[in-house]
Amino acid sequence: MLVFNLKLLLCAAIALQVYPAMANVDPTSPFGKGSAKQVANLEDKLILESIIHGEGIHTAVINGKILKPLDTIGQYRLVAVNNDSVVLRSETERLKLYVFKASVLKNN
């Protein structure tokens, strides 16, 4: 009986250690997605993922965060939402992010 209880306790301890690690895994993410270290490096870059124009409210999705004008992300404040770009400002610089890379955009 003691051996059974020890085995049960050991299994419970292992399960409790594995469960939090599994909670950090997104089951819907594609295979081959970068490791946590690579994802942390991407947070240093600001990536404009989407622009949504609503009735009087224009929002942008940057690094998975939904922002409206005057919201902040890191050290930057969103100051303008355009058709294909957004403008961010910090105390020292101005950034313009585009939904598509410049090589994909077609000049008219």
C-alpha positions in Angstrom: 0.0 0.0 0.0 2.8 2.4 0.8 4.5 1.7 -2.6 1.2 2.5 -4.3 0.7 5.7 -2.4 4.3 6.8 -3.2 3.8 6.0 -6.9 0.5 8.0 -6.9 2.2 10.9 -5.2 5.0 10.9 -7.7 2.6 10.8 -10.6 0.6 13.7 -9.1 3.9 15.7 -8.6 4.9 15.1 -12.2 1.5 16.1 -13.5 1.5 19.3 -11.6 4.8 20.3 -13.1 3.8 19.5 -16.6 0.4 21.1 -16.5 1.6 24.8 -16.3 4.0 24.2 -19.2 1.2 22.9 -21.3 -1.0 25.9 -20.5 1.5 28.1 -22.3 1.2 26.2 -25.6 -1.4 27.4 -28.1 -3.0 24.3 -29.7 -4.1 26.3 -32.7 -0.7 27.7 -33.6 0.9 26.2 -36.7 3.6 23.6 -36.4 7.1 25.0 -36.7 6.2 28.3 -34.9 9.2 30.0 -33.3 10.3 29.2 -29.8 9.6 31.5 -26.9 13.0 33.1 -27.3 12.4 33.9 -31.0 9.0 35.3 -30.1 10.5 37.5 -27.5 12.9 38.9 -30.2 9.9 39.7 -32.4 8.4 41.8 -29.6 11.2 44.3 -30.2 9.9 44.8 -33.8 6.5 46.5 -34.3 4.5 44.7 -37.0 1.3 46.2 -38.3 -1.0 43.2 -38.9 -4.3 44.9 -39.7 -6.2 48.1 -40.1 -9.9 48.3 -39.3 -12.0 51.3 -40.3 -15.3 51.5 -38.5 -17.9 54.2 -38.1 -15.8 57.0 -36.6 -13.5 54.6 -34.9 -10.3 53.5 -36.7 -8.3 50.7 -35.1 -5.0 49.0 -35.9 -3.6 45.6 -34.8 0.1 45.9 -34.0 1.9 42.8 -32.6 -1.5 41.2 -31.8 -2.6 44.2 -29.8 -5.7 46.2 -30.8 -5.1 49.9 -30.7 -7.1 53.1 -31.4 -5.5 56.6 -31.8 -3.7 57.8 -28.7 -3.3 54.3 -27.3 0.3 53.2 -26.6 2.4 50.2 -27.4 5.8 50.1 -25.7 7.3 53.6 -25.9 5.1 54.6 -28.9 1.7 56.3 -29.1 -0.5 55.7 -32.1 -1.2 59.1 -33.7 -2.8 58.3 -37.0 -4.5 55.4 -38.8 -4.5 55.6 -42.6 -5.8 53.3 -45.3 -2.6 51.2 -45.6 -0.4 52.5 -42.8 -0.2 53.9 -39.2 1.9 56.6 -37.6 3.5 56.0 -34.2 5.4 58.6 -32.2 7.7 58.4 -29.2 9.5 61.3 -27.5 12.4 60.9 -29.9 11.2 59.4 -33.2 8.3 58.9 -35.6 7.5 55.5 -37.2 5.3 54.8 -40.1 4.2 51.1 -40.3 2.6 49.6 -43.4 0.3 46.7 -43.7 2.3 45.3 -46.6 6.0 45.4 -47.3 7.2 48.1 -49.7 8.1 45.5 -52.3 4.5 44.3 -52.3 2.9 47.7 -52.6 2.2 48.9 -56.2 2.7 52.6 -56.9 0.0 54.2 -59.1 
